[in-house]
Amino acid sequence: MAGSKTHQQVDREAATPHTTPHVVIVGAGAVGVAAGLHLQLAGARVTLLDRGAPGEGATYANGAVIGEDHVVPVATPSVLTDLPRMLFNSKSPLAVRWSYLPKLTPWLWHFVKRARWSEVERVSHALRDLLEGCMASFDPLLEAAEAHDMLRKTGWLGLYETKAGFDGYQRSLEVQRRRGVRAEVIPAEELRQLEPALGASQRFHAGIYYPDVGYVSDSLGLVQVLARAFRQRGGRILREEVYDFEIGVEGPEAVLTDRGRHACDRLVIAAGAYSRTLARRLGSDPLLDTERGYSLTLPNPGVRPRMPVCSTERGQVCTPIDAGLRLAGTVELAGLDAPPDWRRADMLLENAQRWFPGVDGEGAVRWMGFRPSMPDSLPVISRSPRFANTVFAFGHGHCGLMLSARTGELVRDLTLDRPTGIDVSPFRVDRF
Ligand SMILES: Cc1cc2nc3c(=O)[nH]c(=O)nc-3n(C[C@H](O)[C@H](O)[C@H](O)COP(=O)(O)OP(=O)(O)OC[C@H]3O[C@@H](n4cnc5c(N)ncnc54)[C@H](O)[C@@H]3O)c2cc1C
């Protein structure tokens, strides 16, 4: 950390002559740290700036799921059909703070406009390109950090309590299968063979098992070990808040923070849900908002599923992380400033008790996080249209952890002017 260094000292260090480019990354979340380490492994000098500690943003206590099956965007015709029912049920997986509606309207308008099957199909291709190999993208990072055991490929189980819920998901399942996702429908009476922690079969209609999914033993811990490896290889992580940039003829040449000024050859904005303000300073205005989500971590749950168990109907996952059972999910559209509504976290335990009878919530730790979300569920992974030395990497919504290493590879390639291997035009910052 910068500690008590003066602004001049900090600037002098970054200005020392080097042949490799100095890349400054704003944001040391899952995405920023993965990008930093990938860039460093490719030979770049990298400084990460974050106003907090690495991983303590939206990754802190998330669902920890990593997998290649998430090819269906949030906006589908089925979600639109369910919307009125969900909005007026306090226990539903979706909530809107009505006072935030005026600010949310442009985002919501584009979300609704995209909830068509033709659009789902288009987006699913782009998501598939990103998700394919997303687990393997972690390999060089985990190797650098000697932390391979943190990633566990167990598969995951989607649970359906009702026939209506299961039938409503069939079209999304077809899209997944068309994109090459492996999925197996499990009849209710066979669910306990696959996942013995579940309650009696009459509680469920069916399940869908996805073998190519897994989880990390600790989402915050993963970012922390990658940040440690980054530091050990000479990377700098400074705890500073970025508020502006100095623009030269070639684009941004320095980042201004509450503690000083950092010269940069290349700039990456990976500030999660807070990226819009920074992007605006750089002449872009992405339609980024936040889908807030909640989690409860149960230290002594008394049950340990073999794999993450998820309910699309209730928008929730239960993941057997090392610290206990992590219950995570739901969406609240309320912006970045409204206080948490902890009833939404407590609801996660009520749901889990339906699937795992006797699950113990004693000592549960609540958390709320700000998913950085675009209306089409595609992240922004894009060179700035204005400045060739600037790359944007944010807006990963529900998939920011699983896509962090893959995004890091693409950020590395865009930043170092290498070919990206996939078409990154669907992730353009100016697509809305
Ligand atoms: C309840 C819940 C469950 C989830 N479950 C999963 C899951 O199972 N799998 C999955 O893949 N994803 C999951 N997600 C989504 C995932 O957590 C996010 O997409 C991901 O954490 C986003 O990472 P990020 O690096 O873009 O943002 P962040 O982790 O938020 O990092 C951004 C960083 O930028 C810093 N920053 C912002 N502004 C500034 C500034 N001006 N100056 C300096 N620093 C700044 C912040 O301090 C922060 O550390 C879940 C999210 C939630 C809320």
The ligand as a MOL file (V3000), in Angstrom:
LIG
                    3D

  0  0  0     0  0            999 V3000
M  V30 BEGIN CTAB
M  V30 COUNTS 53 58 0 0 0
M  V30 BEGIN ATOM
M  V30 1 C -25.2720 -11.7260 -4.3350 0
M  V30 2 C -24.3240 -11.8850 -5.4820 0
M  V30 3 C -23.9860 -13.1510 -5.9260 0
M  V30 4 C -23.1230 -13.3080 -7.0160 0
M  V30 5 N -22.7420 -14.5690 -7.3900 0
M  V30 6 C -21.8500 -14.7300 -8.4020 0
M  V30 7 C -21.3870 -16.0170 -8.7550 0
M  V30 8 O -21.7500 -17.0220 -8.1380 0
M  V30 9 N -20.4950 -16.1250 -9.7810 0
M  V30 10 C -20.0650 -15.0310 -10.4800 0
M  V30 11 O -19.2950 -15.1900 -11.4320 0
M  V30 12 N -20.4890 -13.7870 -10.1680 0
M  V30 13 C -21.3560 -13.6140 -9.1300 0
M  V30 14 N -21.7940 -12.3670 -8.7970 0
M  V30 15 C -21.3630 -11.2270 -9.6140 0
M  V30 16 C -19.9390 -10.8190 -9.2900 0
M  V30 17 O -19.7610 -10.7800 -7.8940 0
M  V30 18 C -19.6250 -9.4470 -9.9020 0
M  V30 19 O -19.9800 -9.4390 -11.2600 0
M  V30 20 C -18.1370 -9.1710 -9.7870 0
M  V30 21 O -17.7590 -9.1820 -8.4380 0
M  V30 22 C -17.7600 -7.8350 -10.4000 0
M  V30 23 O -16.3600 -7.7150 -10.2800 0
M  V30 24 P -15.6320 -6.3690 -10.6440 0
M  V30 25 O -14.1930 -6.5830 -10.4480 0
M  V30 26 O -16.1270 -5.8970 -11.9740 0
M  V30 27 O -16.2160 -5.3140 -9.5830 0
M  V30 28 P -15.8490 -5.1500 -8.0510 0
M  V30 29 O -15.5120 -6.4650 -7.4450 0
M  V30 30 O -16.9450 -4.3700 -7.4220 0
M  V30 31 O -14.5060 -4.2920 -8.1010 0
M  V30 32 C -14.5010 -2.9380 -8.4640 0
M  V30 33 C -13.4900 -2.2500 -7.5720 0
M  V30 34 O -13.3550 -0.8900 -8.0140 0
M  V30 35 C -13.1280 -0.0790 -6.8810 0
M  V30 36 N -13.4780 1.2950 -7.2330 0
M  V30 37 C -14.6620 1.7650 -7.6820 0
M  V30 38 N -14.5730 3.0790 -7.9380 0
M  V30 39 C -13.3090 3.4540 -7.6410 0
M  V30 40 C -12.6100 4.6870 -7.6770 0
M  V30 41 N -13.1770 5.8130 -8.1140 0
M  V30 42 N -11.3130 4.7130 -7.2730 0
M  V30 43 C -10.6930 3.5730 -6.8330 0
M  V30 44 N -11.3170 2.3830 -6.7750 0
M  V30 45 C -12.6020 2.3170 -7.1780 0
M  V30 46 C -14.0290 -0.6880 -5.8080 0
M  V30 47 O -13.5510 -0.3410 -4.5250 0
M  V30 48 C -13.9200 -2.1830 -6.1110 0
M  V30 49 O -12.9430 -2.8290 -5.3200 0
M  V30 50 C -22.6210 -12.1680 -7.6880 0
M  V30 51 C -22.9330 -10.8960 -7.2120 0
M  V30 52 C -23.7620 -10.7380 -6.1210 0
M  V30 53 C -24.0680 -9.3540 -5.6300 0
M  V30 END ATOM
M  V30 BEGIN BOND
M  V30 1 1 1 2
M  V30 2 1 2 3
M  V30 3 2 2 52
M  V30 4 2 3 4
M  V30 5 1 4 5
M  V30 6 1 4 50
M  V30 7 2 5 6
M  V30 8 1 6 7
M  V30 9 1 6 13
M  V30 10 2 7 8
M  V30 11 1 7 9
M  V30 12 1 9 10
M  V30 13 2 10 11
M  V30 14 1 10 12
M  V30 15 2 12 13
M  V30 16 1 13 14
M  V30 17 1 14 15
M  V30 18 1 14 50
M  V30 19 1 15 16
M  V30 20 1 16 17
M  V30 21 1 16 18
M  V30 22 1 18 19
M  V30 23 1 18 20
M  V30 24 1 20 21
M  V30 25 1 20 22
M  V30 26 1 22 23
M  V30 27 1 23 24
M  V30 28 2 24 25
M  V30 29 1 24 26
M  V30 30 1 24 27
M  V30 31 1 27 28
M  V30 32 2 28 29
M  V30 33 1 28 30
M  V30 34 1 28 31
M  V30 35 1 31 32
M  V30 36 1 32 33
M  V30 37 1 33 34
M  V30 38 1 33 48
M  V30 39 1 34 35
M  V30 40 1 35 36
M  V30 41 1 35 46
M  V30 42 1 36 37
M  V30 43 1 36 45
M  V30 44 2 37 38
M  V30 45 1 38 39
M  V30 46 1 39 40
M  V30 47 2 39 45
M  V30 48 1 40 41
M  V30 49 2 40 42
M  V30 50 1 42 43
M  V30 51 2 43 44
M  V30 52 1 44 45
M  V30 53 1 46 47
M  V30 54 1 46 48
M  V30 55 1 48 49
M  V30 56 2 50 51
M  V30 57 1 51 52
M  V30 58 1 52 53
M  V30 END BOND
M  V30 END CTAB
M  END
